[in-house]
Amino acid sequence: MNNDYMTLNEIRVLGFETLLRELGPVATIRFMQQYESGRGNYTRDRHKWLTKKSVKELAQEITKEKKP
């Protein structure tokens, strides 16, 4: 099978089959439980975390913090 031309579904199926073969069913499930798709809207929410400071203000704060 030429992996360069596989569809996303073919890659997903092959990956799952490989996990099952190499790890077994229990470890495969434990491995897959480590990953989740996430929640929320990062692009929107990050504006709450980011300050409204200019690059110059941020550079001044960094310089200030670096001084002993």
PQR file of N, CA, C, O and H, with PARSE charges and radii, in Angstrom:
ATOM      1  N   MET A   1       0.848  -1.176   0.000 -0.4000 1.5000
ATOM      2  CA  MET A   1       0.000   0.000   0.000 -0.0000 2.0000
ATOM      3  C   MET A   1       0.892   1.238   0.000  0.5500 1.7000
ATOM      4  O   MET A   1       1.806   1.351   0.817 -0.5500 1.4000
ATOM      5  N   ASN A   2       0.624   2.163  -0.916 -0.4000 1.5000
ATOM      6  CA  ASN A   2       1.406   3.388  -1.006 -0.0000 2.0000
ATOM      7  C   ASN A   2       0.800   4.429  -0.073  0.5500 1.7000
ATOM      8  O   ASN A   2      -0.278   4.956  -0.347 -0.5500 1.4000
ATOM      9  H   ASN A   2      -0.119   2.071  -1.579  0.4000 1.0000
ATOM     10  N   ASN A   3       1.489   4.727   1.029 -0.4000 1.5000
ATOM     11  CA  ASN A   3       0.979   5.648   2.036 -0.0000 2.0000
ATOM     12  C   ASN A   3       0.852   7.076   1.538  0.5500 1.7000
ATOM     13  O   ASN A   3       0.142   7.877   2.146 -0.5500 1.4000
ATOM     14  H   ASN A   3       2.364   4.298   1.252  0.4000 1.0000
ATOM     15  N   ASP A   4       1.528   7.416   0.440 -0.4000 1.5000
ATOM     16  CA  ASP A   4       1.458   8.777  -0.090 -0.0000 2.0000
ATOM     17  C   ASP A   4       0.075   9.106  -0.641  0.5500 1.7000
ATOM     18  O   ASP A   4      -0.292  10.278  -0.721 -0.5500 1.4000
ATOM     19  H   ASP A   4       2.105   6.765  -0.055  0.4000 1.0000
ATOM     20  N   TYR A   5      -0.693   8.095  -1.021 -0.4000 1.5000
ATOM     21  CA  TYR A   5      -1.973   8.328  -1.675 -0.0000 2.0000
ATOM     22  C   TYR A   5      -3.146   7.786  -0.869  0.5500 1.7000
ATOM     23  O   TYR A   5      -4.217   7.542  -1.426 -0.5500 1.4000
ATOM     24  H   TYR A   5      -0.395   7.142  -0.956  0.4000 1.0000
ATOM     25  N   MET A   6      -2.961   7.597   0.415 -0.4000 1.5000
ATOM     26  CA  MET A   6      -4.037   7.088   1.258 -0.0000 2.0000
ATOM     27  C   MET A   6      -4.992   8.218   1.631  0.5500 1.7000
ATOM     28  O   MET A   6      -4.576   9.358   1.838 -0.5500 1.4000
ATOM     29  H   MET A   6      -2.091   7.795   0.867  0.4000 1.0000
ATOM     30  N   THR A   7      -6.270   7.886   1.714 -0.4000 1.5000
ATOM     31  CA  THR A   7      -7.245   8.867   2.185 -0.0000 2.0000
ATOM     32  C   THR A   7      -7.117   8.969   3.708  0.5500 1.7000
ATOM     33  O   THR A   7      -6.497   8.119   4.346 -0.5500 1.4000
ATOM     34  H   THR A   7      -6.609   6.961   1.546  0.4000 1.0000
ATOM     35  N   LEU A   8      -7.708  10.014   4.274 -0.4000 1.5000
ATOM     36  CA  LEU A   8      -7.679  10.157   5.727 -0.0000 2.0000
ATOM     37  C   LEU A   8      -8.351   8.980   6.415  0.5500 1.7000
ATOM     38  O   LEU A   8      -7.897   8.532   7.468 -0.5500 1.4000
ATOM     39  H   LEU A   8      -8.211  10.704   3.756  0.4000 1.0000
ATOM     40  N   ASN A   9      -9.423   8.479   5.830 -0.4000 1.5000
ATOM     41  CA  ASN A   9     -10.098   7.328   6.415 -0.0000 2.0000
ATOM     42  C   ASN A   9      -9.211   6.091   6.372  0.5500 1.7000
ATOM     43  O   ASN A   9      -9.167   5.330   7.339 -0.5500 1.4000
ATOM     44  H   ASN A   9      -9.791   8.843   4.974  0.4000 1.0000
ATOM     45  N   GLU A  10      -8.507   5.879   5.267 -0.4000 1.5000
ATOM     46  CA  GLU A  10      -7.597   4.724   5.166 -0.0000 2.0000
ATOM     47  C   GLU A  10      -6.474   4.829   6.206  0.5500 1.7000
ATOM     48  O   GLU A  10      -6.083   3.830   6.810 -0.5500 1.4000
ATOM     49  H   GLU A  10      -8.543   6.496   4.482  0.4000 1.0000
ATOM     50  N   ILE A  11      -5.972   6.024   6.401 -0.4000 1.5000
ATOM     51  CA  ILE A  11      -4.918   6.225   7.409 -0.0000 2.0000
ATOM     52  C   ILE A  11      -5.459   5.927   8.797  0.5500 1.7000
ATOM     53  O   ILE A  11      -4.790   5.276   9.600 -0.5500 1.4000
ATOM     54  H   ILE A  11      -6.289   6.835   5.910  0.4000 1.0000
ATOM     55  N   ARG A  12      -6.678   6.403   9.086 -0.4000 1.5000
ATOM     56  CA  ARG A  12      -7.301   6.172  10.395 -0.0000 2.0000
ATOM     57  C   ARG A  12      -7.501   4.682  10.648  0.5500 1.7000
ATOM     58  O   ARG A  12      -7.199   4.187  11.734 -0.5500 1.4000
ATOM     59  H   ARG A  12      -7.221   6.931   8.433  0.4000 1.0000
ATOM     60  N   VAL A  13      -8.009   3.967   9.644 -0.4000 1.5000
ATOM     61  CA  VAL A  13      -8.252   2.522   9.780 -0.0000 2.0000
ATOM     62  C   VAL A  13      -6.935   1.786   9.981  0.5500 1.7000
ATOM     63  O   VAL A  13      -6.829   0.950  10.879 -0.5500 1.4000
ATOM     64  H   VAL A  13      -8.254   4.369   8.761  0.4000 1.0000
ATOM     65  N   LEU A  14      -5.931   2.082   9.163 -0.4000 1.5000
ATOM     66  CA  LEU A  14      -4.632   1.426   9.284 -0.0000 2.0000
ATOM     67  C   LEU A  14      -3.997   1.716  10.644  0.5500 1.7000
ATOM     68  O   LEU A  14      -3.416   0.830  11.271 -0.5500 1.4000
ATOM     69  H   LEU A  14      -6.017   2.761   8.434  0.4000 1.0000
ATOM     70  N   GLY A  15      -4.115   2.955  11.087 -0.4000 1.5000
ATOM     71  CA  GLY A  15      -3.564   3.323  12.394 -0.0000 2.0000
ATOM     72  C   GLY A  15      -4.232   2.555  13.514  0.5500 1.7000
ATOM     73  O   GLY A  15      -3.557   2.054  14.413 -0.5500 1.4000
ATOM     74  H   GLY A  15      -4.587   3.674  10.579  0.4000 1.0000
ATOM     75  N   PHE A  16      -5.556   2.457  13.469 -0.4000 1.5000
ATOM     76  CA  PHE A  16      -6.281   1.717  14.504 -0.0000 2.0000
ATOM     77  C   PHE A  16      -5.921   0.236  14.475  0.5500 1.7000
ATOM     78  O   PHE A  16      -5.722  -0.382  15.521 -0.5500 1.4000
ATOM     79  H   PHE A  16      -6.104   2.864  12.739  0.4000 1.0000
ATOM     80  N   GLU A  17      -5.841  -0.321  13.288 -0.4000 1.5000
ATOM     81  CA  GLU A  17      -5.457  -1.735  13.167 -0.0000 2.0000
ATOM     82  C   GLU A  17      -4.044  -1.967  13.707  0.5500 1.7000
ATOM     83  O   GLU A  17      -3.785  -2.979  14.358 -0.5500 1.4000
ATOM     84  H   GLU A  17      -6.002   0.181  12.438  0.4000 1.0000
ATOM     85  N   THR A  18      -3.143  -1.043  13.441 -0.4000 1.5000
ATOM     86  CA  THR A  18      -1.765  -1.159  13.925 -0.0000 2.0000
ATOM     87  C   THR A  18      -1.714  -1.076  15.448  0.5500 1.7000
ATOM     88  O   THR A  18      -1.002  -1.844  16.095 -0.5500 1.4000
ATOM     89  H   THR A  18      -3.353  -0.220  12.912  0.4000 1.0000
ATOM     90  N   LEU A  19      -2.468  -0.146  16.010 -0.4000 1.5000
ATOM     91  CA  LEU A  19      -2.523  -0.047  17.473 -0.0000 2.0000
ATOM     92  C   LEU A  19      -3.037  -1.343  18.083  0.5500 1.7000
ATOM     93  O   LEU A  19      -2.463  -1.849  19.048 -0.5500 1.4000
ATOM     94  H   LEU A  19      -3.046   0.478  15.484  0.4000 1.0000
ATOM     95  N   LEU A  20      -4.110  -1.878  17.525 -0.4000 1.5000
ATOM     96  CA  LEU A  20      -4.665  -3.124  18.054 -0.0000 2.0000
ATOM     97  C   LEU A  20      -3.657  -4.267  17.967  0.5500 1.7000
ATOM     98  O   LEU A  20      -3.503  -5.048  18.906 -0.5500 1.4000
ATOM     99  H   LEU A  20      -4.576  -1.467  16.741  0.4000 1.0000
ATOM    100  N   ARG A  21      -2.980  -4.353  16.838 -0.4000 1.5000
ATOM    101  CA  ARG A  21      -2.017  -5.443  16.641 -0.0000 2.0000
ATOM    102  C   ARG A  21      -0.834  -5.303  17.605  0.5500 1.7000
ATOM    103  O   ARG A  21      -0.400  -6.288  18.202 -0.5500 1.4000
ATOM    104  H   ARG A  21      -3.104  -3.719  16.074  0.4000 1.0000
ATOM    105  N   GLU A  22      -0.317  -4.091  17.756 -0.4000 1.5000
ATOM    106  CA  GLU A  22       0.896  -3.878  18.545 -0.0000 2.0000
ATOM    107  C   GLU A  22       0.635  -3.743  20.042  0.5500 1.7000
ATOM    108  O   GLU A  22       1.445  -4.188  20.855 -0.5500 1.4000
ATOM    109  H   GLU A  22      -0.669  -3.290  17.271  0.4000 1.0000
ATOM    110  N   LEU A  23      -0.485  -3.134  20.409 -0.4000 1.5000
ATOM    111  CA  LEU A  23      -0.754  -2.885  21.828 -0.0000 2.0000
ATOM    112  C   LEU A  23      -1.775  -3.836  22.437  0.5500 1.7000
ATOM    113  O   LEU A  23      -1.775  -4.064  23.647 -0.5500 1.4000
ATOM    114  H   LEU A  23      -1.143  -2.773  19.748  0.4000 1.0000
ATOM    115  N   GLY A  24      -2.637  -4.387  21.605 -0.4000 1.5000
ATOM    116  CA  GLY A  24      -3.744  -5.183  22.113 -0.0000 2.0000
ATOM    117  C   GLY A  24      -4.924  -4.269  22.411  0.5500 1.7000
ATOM    118  O   GLY A  24      -4.777  -3.047  22.447 -0.5500 1.4000
ATOM    119  H   GLY A  24      -2.637  -4.202  20.622  0.4000 1.0000
ATOM    120  N   PRO A  25      -6.101  -4.865  22.625 -0.5600 1.5000
ATOM    121  CA  PRO A  25      -7.311  -4.059  22.773  0.2800 2.0000
ATOM    122  C   PRO A  25      -7.334  -3.150  24.016  0.5500 1.7000
ATOM    123  O   PRO A  25      -7.772  -2.003  23.931 -0.5500 1.4000
ATOM    124  N   VAL A  26      -6.875  -3.647  25.140 -0.4000 1.5000
ATOM    125  CA  VAL A  26      -6.935  -2.854  26.371 -0.0000 2.0000
ATOM    126  C   VAL A  26      -6.016  -1.646  26.288  0.5500 1.7000
ATOM    127  O   VAL A  26      -6.438  -0.528  26.583 -0.5500 1.4000
ATOM    128  H   VAL A  26      -6.520  -4.579  25.208  0.4000 1.0000
ATOM    129  N   ALA A  27      -4.772  -1.854  25.893 -0.4000 1.5000
ATOM    130  CA  ALA A  27      -3.827  -0.745  25.796 -0.0000 2.0000
ATOM    131  C   ALA A  27      -4.223   0.231  24.693  0.5500 1.7000
ATOM    132  O   ALA A  27      -3.978   1.432  24.813 -0.5500 1.4000
ATOM    133  H   ALA A  27      -4.429  -2.762  25.653  0.4000 1.0000
ATOM    134  N   THR A  28      -4.839  -0.277  23.606 -0.4000 1.5000
ATOM    135  CA  THR A  28      -5.311   0.607  22.543 -0.0000 2.0000
ATOM    136  C   THR A  28      -6.384   1.548  23.076  0.5500 1.7000
ATOM    137  O   THR A  28      -6.356   2.746  22.795 -0.5500 1.4000
ATOM    138  H   THR A  28      -5.038  -1.252  23.507  0.4000 1.0000
ATOM    139  N   ILE A  29      -7.322   1.015  23.840 -0.4000 1.5000
ATOM    140  CA  ILE A  29      -8.372   1.851  24.426 -0.0000 2.0000
ATOM    141  C   ILE A  29      -7.763   2.864  25.386  0.5500 1.7000
ATOM    142  O   ILE A  29      -8.135   4.037  25.367 -0.5500 1.4000
ATOM    143  H   ILE A  29      -7.345   0.041  24.069  0.4000 1.0000
ATOM    144  N   ARG A  30      -6.836   2.424  26.220 -0.4000 1.5000
ATOM    145  CA  ARG A  30      -6.190   3.347  27.165 -0.0000 2.0000
ATOM    146  C   ARG A  30      -5.446   4.450  26.418  0.5500 1.7000
ATOM    147  O   ARG A  30      -5.473   5.609  26.834 -0.5500 1.4000
ATOM    148  H   ARG A  30      -6.534   1.470  26.235  0.4000 1.0000
ATOM    149  N   PHE A  31      -4.783   4.096  25.320 -0.4000 1.5000
ATOM    150  CA  PHE A  31      -4.071   5.077  24.506 -0.0000 2.0000
ATOM    151  C   PHE A  31      -5.047   6.095  23.921  0.5500 1.7000
ATOM    152  O   PHE A  31      -4.806   7.301  23.976 -0.5500 1.4000
ATOM    153  H   PHE A  31      -4.761   3.154  24.983  0.4000 1.0000
ATOM    154  N   MET A  32      -6.144   5.601  23.365 -0.4000 1.5000
ATOM    155  CA  MET A  32      -7.105   6.495  22.719 -0.0000 2.0000
ATOM    156  C   MET A  32      -7.821   7.394  23.722  0.5500 1.7000
ATOM    157  O   MET A  32      -8.254   8.488  23.358 -0.5500 1.4000
ATOM    158  H   MET A  32      -6.340   4.621  23.320  0.4000 1.0000
ATOM    159  N   GLN A  33      -7.955   6.965  24.961 -0.4000 1.5000
ATOM    160  CA  GLN A  33      -8.618   7.778  25.976 -0.0000 2.0000
ATOM    161  C   GLN A  33      -7.784   8.992  26.380  0.5500 1.7000
ATOM    162  O   GLN A  33      -8.293   9.897  27.041 -0.5500 1.4000
ATOM    163  H   GLN A  33      -7.604   6.077  25.256  0.4000 1.0000
ATOM    164  N   GLN A  34      -6.523   9.020  25.996 -0.4000 1.5000
ATOM    165  CA  GLN A  34      -5.671  10.159  26.325 -0.0000 2.0000
ATOM    166  C   GLN A  34      -6.007  11.379  25.487  0.5500 1.7000
ATOM    167  O   GLN A  34      -5.632  12.493  25.850 -0.5500 1.4000
ATOM    168  H   GLN A  34      -6.109   8.284  25.459  0.4000 1.0000
ATOM    169  N   TYR A  35      -6.697  11.198  24.387 -0.4000 1.5000
ATOM    170  CA  TYR A  35      -6.936  12.277  23.433 -0.0000 2.0000
ATOM    171  C   TYR A  35      -8.401  12.653  23.398  0.5500 1.7000
ATOM    172  O   TYR A  35      -9.285  11.796  23.408 -0.5500 1.4000
ATOM    173  H   TYR A  35      -7.002  10.292  24.092  0.4000 1.0000
ATOM    174  N   GLU A  36      -8.639  13.951  23.355 -0.4000 1.5000
ATOM    175  CA  GLU A  36      -9.999  14.436  23.190 -0.0000 2.0000
ATOM    176  C   GLU A  36      -9.972  15.621  22.231  0.5500 1.7000
ATOM    177  O   GLU A  36      -8.930  16.248  22.043 -0.5500 1.4000
ATOM    178  H   GLU A  36      -7.920  14.647  23.347  0.4000 1.0000
ATOM    179  N   SER A  37     -11.088  15.917  21.640 -0.4000 1.5000
ATOM    180  CA  SER A  37     -11.128  16.947  20.617 -0.0000 2.0000
ATOM    181  C   SER A  37     -11.099  18.361  21.189  0.5500 1.7000
ATOM    182  O   SER A  37     -10.843  19.313  20.451 -0.5500 1.4000
ATOM    183  H   SER A  37     -11.935  15.407  21.793  0.4000 1.0000
ATOM    184  N   GLY A  38     -11.350  18.517  22.458 -0.4000 1.5000
ATOM    185  CA  GLY A  38     -11.326  19.851  23.054 -0.0000 2.0000
ATOM    186  C   GLY A  38     -12.687  20.515  22.990  0.5500 1.7000
ATOM    187  O   GLY A  38     -13.614  20.024  22.345 -0.5500 1.4000
ATOM    188  H   GLY A  38     -11.558  17.744  23.058  0.4000 1.0000
ATOM    189  N   ARG A  39     -12.784  21.645  23.676 -0.4000 1.5000
ATOM    190  CA  ARG A  39     -14.055  22.359  23.743 -0.0000 2.0000
ATOM    191  C   ARG A  39     -13.801  23.847  23.594  0.5500 1.7000
ATOM    192  O   ARG A  39     -12.681  24.325  23.775 -0.5500 1.4000
ATOM    193  H   ARG A  39     -12.031  22.044  24.200  0.4000 1.0000
ATOM    194  N   GLY A  40     -14.846  24.561  23.264 -0.4000 1.5000
ATOM    195  CA  GLY A  40     -14.761  26.006  23.221 -0.0000 2.0000
ATOM    196  C   GLY A  40     -14.249  26.548  21.906  0.5500 1.7000
ATOM    197  O   GLY A  40     -14.113  25.826  20.918 -0.5500 1.4000
ATOM    198  H   GLY A  40     -15.755  24.173  23.117  0.4000 1.0000
ATOM    199  N   ASN A  41     -13.970  27.838  21.920 -0.4000 1.5000
ATOM    200  CA  ASN A  41     -13.502  28.553  20.739 -0.0000 2.0000
ATOM    201  C   ASN A  41     -12.232  29.294  21.133  0.5500 1.7000
ATOM    202  O   ASN A  41     -12.295  30.401  21.668 -0.5500 1.4000
ATOM    203  H   ASN A  41     -14.080  28.425  22.722  0.4000 1.0000
ATOM    204  N   TYR A  42     -11.089  28.690  20.870 -0.4000 1.5000
ATOM    205  CA  TYR A  42      -9.815  29.271  21.297 -0.0000 2.0000
ATOM    206  C   TYR A  42      -9.601  30.658  20.712  0.5500 1.7000
ATOM    207  O   TYR A  42      -9.136  31.561  21.408 -0.5500 1.4000
ATOM    208  H   TYR A  42     -11.038  27.791  20.435  0.4000 1.0000
ATOM    209  N   THR A  43      -9.935  30.834  19.447 -0.4000 1.5000
ATOM    210  CA  THR A  43      -9.717  32.124  18.791 -0.0000 2.0000
ATOM    211  C   THR A  43     -10.477  33.227  19.505  0.5500 1.7000
ATOM    212  O   THR A  43      -9.945  34.320  19.700 -0.5500 1.4000
ATOM    213  H   THR A  43     -10.312  30.101  18.881  0.4000 1.0000
ATOM    214  N   ARG A  44     -11.699  32.959  19.891 -0.4000 1.5000
ATOM    215  CA  ARG A  44     -12.501  33.949  20.612 -0.0000 2.0000
ATOM    216  C   ARG A  44     -12.027  34.103  22.053  0.5500 1.7000
ATOM    217  O   ARG A  44     -11.873  35.222  22.542 -0.5500 1.4000
ATOM    218  H   ARG A  44     -12.131  32.071  19.733  0.4000 1.0000
ATOM    219  N   ASP A  45     -11.796  32.988  22.729 -0.4000 1.5000
ATOM    220  CA  ASP A  45     -11.464  33.019  24.148 -0.0000 2.0000
ATOM    221  C   ASP A  45     -10.100  33.617  24.442  0.5500 1.7000
ATOM    222  O   ASP A  45      -9.905  34.202  25.507 -0.5500 1.4000
ATOM    223  H   ASP A  45     -11.921  32.078  22.331  0.4000 1.0000
ATOM    224  N   ARG A  46      -9.153  33.484  23.527 -0.4000 1.5000
ATOM    225  CA  ARG A  46      -7.806  33.987  23.802 -0.0000 2.0000
ATOM    226  C   ARG A  46      -7.785  35.495  23.984  0.5500 1.7000
ATOM    227  O   ARG A  46      -6.893  36.024  24.647 -0.5500 1.4000
ATOM    228  H   ARG A  46      -9.311  33.008  22.661  0.4000 1.0000
ATOM    229  N   HIS A  47      -8.748  36.190  23.410 -0.4000 1.5000
ATOM    230  CA  HIS A  47      -8.806  37.638  23.580 -0.0000 2.0000
ATOM    231  C   HIS A  47      -9.055  38.022  25.037  0.5500 1.7000
ATOM    232  O   HIS A  47      -8.689  39.117  25.465 -0.5500 1.4000
ATOM    233  H   HIS A  47      -9.473  35.760  22.872  0.4000 1.0000
ATOM    234  N   LYS A  48      -9.671  37.129  25.790 -0.4000 1.5000
ATOM    235  CA  LYS A  48      -9.872  37.374  27.226 -0.0000 2.0000
ATOM    236  C   LYS A  48      -8.544  37.279  27.974  0.5500 1.7000
ATOM    237  O   LYS A  48      -8.350  37.965  28.977 -0.5500 1.4000
ATOM    238  H   LYS A  48      -9.969  36.240  25.443  0.4000 1.0000
ATOM    239  N   TRP A  49      -7.637  36.443  27.500 -0.4000 1.5000
ATOM    240  CA  TRP A  49      -6.365  36.207  28.185 -0.0000 2.0000
ATOM    241  C   TRP A  49      -5.302  37.209  27.776  0.5500 1.7000
ATOM    242  O   TRP A  49      -4.424  37.557  28.565 -0.5500 1.4000
ATOM    243  H   TRP A  49      -7.795  35.886  26.685  0.4000 1.0000
ATOM    244  N   LEU A  50      -5.390  37.672  26.525 -0.4000 1.5000
ATOM    245  CA  LEU A  50      -4.355  38.560  26.018 -0.0000 2.0000
ATOM    246  C   LEU A  50      -4.597  39.989  26.489  0.5500 1.7000
ATOM    247  O   LEU A  50      -5.737  40.443  26.588 -0.5500 1.4000
ATOM    248  H   LEU A  50      -6.103  37.389  25.884  0.4000 1.0000
ATOM    249  N   THR A  51      -3.512  40.681  26.775 -0.4000 1.5000
ATOM    250  CA  THR A  51      -3.639  42.074  27.175 -0.0000 2.0000
ATOM    251  C   THR A  51      -3.725  42.960  25.947  0.5500 1.7000
ATOM    252  O   THR A  51      -3.447  42.523  24.830 -0.5500 1.4000
ATOM    253  H   THR A  51      -2.586  40.312  26.695  0.4000 1.0000
ATOM    254  N   LYS A  52      -4.101  44.172  26.156 -0.4000 1.5000
ATOM    255  CA  LYS A  52      -4.215  45.134  25.053 -0.0000 2.0000
ATOM    256  C   LYS A  52      -2.961  46.006  24.985  0.5500 1.7000
ATOM    257  O   LYS A  52      -3.041  47.184  24.639 -0.5500 1.4000
ATOM    258  H   LYS A  52      -4.327  44.528  27.063  0.4000 1.0000
ATOM    259  N   LYS A  53      -1.827  45.438  25.310 -0.4000 1.5000
ATOM    260  CA  LYS A  53      -0.570  46.190  25.312 -0.0000 2.0000
ATOM    261  C   LYS A  53       0.069  46.158  23.932  0.5500 1.7000
ATOM    262  O   LYS A  53      -0.109  45.215  23.161 -0.5500 1.4000
ATOM    263  H   LYS A  53      -1.763  44.481  25.591  0.4000 1.0000
ATOM    264  N   SER A  54       0.806  47.201  23.651 -0.4000 1.5000
ATOM    265  CA  SER A  54       1.526  47.262  22.380 -0.0000 2.0000
ATOM    266  C   SER A  54       2.797  46.419  22.482  0.5500 1.7000
ATOM    267  O   SER A  54       3.205  46.019  23.572 -0.5500 1.4000
ATOM    268  H   SER A  54       0.950  47.967  24.278  0.4000 1.0000
ATOM    269  N   VAL A  55       3.403  46.160  21.355 -0.4000 1.5000
ATOM    270  CA  VAL A  55       4.659  45.415  21.320 -0.0000 2.0000
ATOM    271  C   VAL A  55       5.723  46.177  22.107  0.5500 1.7000
ATOM    272  O   VAL A  55       6.530  45.574  22.814 -0.5500 1.4000
ATOM    273  H   VAL A  55       3.072  46.484  20.468  0.4000 1.0000
ATOM    274  N   LYS A  56       5.721  47.492  21.984 -0.4000 1.5000
ATOM    275  CA  LYS A  56       6.700  48.322  22.700 -0.0000 2.0000
ATOM    276  C   LYS A  56       6.525  48.182  24.212  0.5500 1.7000
ATOM    277  O   LYS A  56       7.510  48.058  24.940 -0.5500 1.4000
ATOM    278  H   LYS A  56       5.065  47.983  21.410  0.4000 1.0000
ATOM    279  N   GLU A  57       5.280  48.200  24.685 -0.4000 1.5000
ATOM    280  CA  GLU A  57       5.022  48.041  26.123 -0.0000 2.0000
ATOM    281  C   GLU A  57       5.472  46.665  26.606  0.5500 1.7000
ATOM    282  O   GLU A  57       6.071  46.543  27.674 -0.5500 1.4000
ATOM    283  H   GLU A  57       4.480  48.300  24.094  0.4000 1.0000
ATOM    284  N   LEU A  58       5.182  45.633  25.820 -0.4000 1.5000
ATOM    285  CA  LEU A  58       5.598  44.278  26.202 -0.0000 2.0000
ATOM    286  C   LEU A  58       7.123  44.170  26.240  0.5500 1.7000
ATOM    287  O   LEU A  58       7.677  43.543  27.143 -0.5500 1.4000
ATOM    288  H   LEU A  58       4.695  45.732  24.953  0.4000 1.0000
ATOM    289  N   ALA A  59       7.800  44.777  25.267 -0.4000 1.5000
ATOM    290  CA  ALA A  59       9.263  44.748  25.238 -0.0000 2.0000
ATOM    291  C   ALA A  59       9.836  45.461  26.459  0.5500 1.7000
ATOM    292  O   ALA A  59      10.822  45.004  27.036 -0.5500 1.4000
ATOM    293  H   ALA A  59       7.349  45.287  24.534  0.4000 1.0000
ATOM    294  N   GLN A  60       9.236  46.561  26.851 -0.4000 1.5000
ATOM    295  CA  GLN A  60       9.705  47.288  28.032 -0.0000 2.0000
ATOM    296  C   GLN A  60       9.540  46.447  29.291  0.5500 1.7000
ATOM    297  O   GLN A  60      10.421  46.438  30.151 -0.5500 1.4000
ATOM    298  H   GLN A  60       8.435  46.933  26.382  0.4000 1.0000
ATOM    299  N   GLU A  61       8.417  45.740  29.409 -0.4000 1.5000
ATOM    300  CA  GLU A  61       8.187  44.881  30.576 -0.0000 2.0000
ATOM    301  C   GLU A  61       9.192  43.729  30.610  0.5500 1.7000
ATOM    302  O   GLU A  61       9.696  43.375  31.676 -0.5500 1.4000
ATOM    303  H   GLU A  61       7.701  45.748  28.711  0.4000 1.0000
ATOM    304  N   ILE A  62       9.480  43.154  29.464 -0.4000 1.5000
ATOM    305  CA  ILE A  62      10.451  42.059  29.405 -0.0000 2.0000
ATOM    306  C   ILE A  62      11.818  42.556  29.819  0.5500 1.7000
ATOM    307  O   ILE A  62      12.509  41.902  30.601 -0.5500 1.4000
ATOM    308  H   ILE A  62       9.071  43.442  28.598  0.4000 1.0000
ATOM    309  N   THR A  63      12.217  43.710  29.301 -0.4000 1.5000
ATOM    310  CA  THR A  63      13.518  44.295  29.633 -0.0000 2.0000
ATOM    311  C   THR A  63      13.585  44.579  31.139  0.5500 1.7000
ATOM    312  O   THR A  63      14.606  44.331  31.781 -0.5500 1.4000
ATOM    313  H   THR A  63      11.656  44.241  28.666  0.4000 1.0000
ATOM    314  N   LYS A  64      12.504  45.092  31.684 -0.4000 1.5000
ATOM    315  CA  LYS A  64      12.449  45.403  33.110 -0.0000 2.0000
ATOM    316  C   LYS A  64      12.623  44.128  33.951  0.5500 1.7000
ATOM    317  O   LYS A  64      13.341  44.129  34.951 -0.5500 1.4000
ATOM    318  H   LYS A  64      11.674  45.293  31.163  0.4000 1.0000
ATOM    319  N   GLU A  65      11.961  43.049  33.537 -0.4000 1.5000
ATOM    320  CA  GLU A  65      12.048  41.778  34.262 -0.0000 2.0000
ATOM    321  C   GLU A  65      13.437  41.155  34.195  0.5500 1.7000
ATOM    322  O   GLU A  65      13.857  40.471  35.129 -0.5500 1.4000
ATOM    323  H   GLU A  65      11.378  43.048  32.724  0.4000 1.0000
ATOM    324  N   LYS A  66      14.144  41.386  33.105 -0.4000 1.5000
ATOM    325  CA  LYS A  66      15.475  40.797  32.919 -0.0000 2.0000
ATOM    326  C   LYS A  66      16.517  41.455  33.804  0.5500 1.7000
ATOM    327  O   LYS A  66      17.525  40.831  34.136 -0.5500 1.4000
ATOM    328  H   LYS A  66      13.803  41.942  32.347  0.4000 1.0000
ATOM    329  N   LYS A  67      16.293  42.709  34.194 -0.4000 1.5000
ATOM    330  CA  LYS A  67      17.290  43.396  35.014 -0.0000 2.0000
ATOM    331  C   LYS A  67      17.318  42.815  36.410  0.5500 1.7000
ATOM    332  O   LYS A  67      16.271  42.577  37.013 -0.5500 1.4000
ATOM    333  H   LYS A  67      15.474  43.216  33.924  0.4000 1.0000
ATOM    334  N   PRO A  68      18.557  42.577  36.944 -0.5600 1.5000
ATOM    335  CA  PRO A  68      18.677  41.976  38.281  0.2800 2.0000
ATOM    336  C   PRO A  68      18.212  42.890  39.403  0.5500 1.7000
ATOM    337  O   PRO A  68      18.260  42.507  40.572 -0.5500 1.4000
TER
END
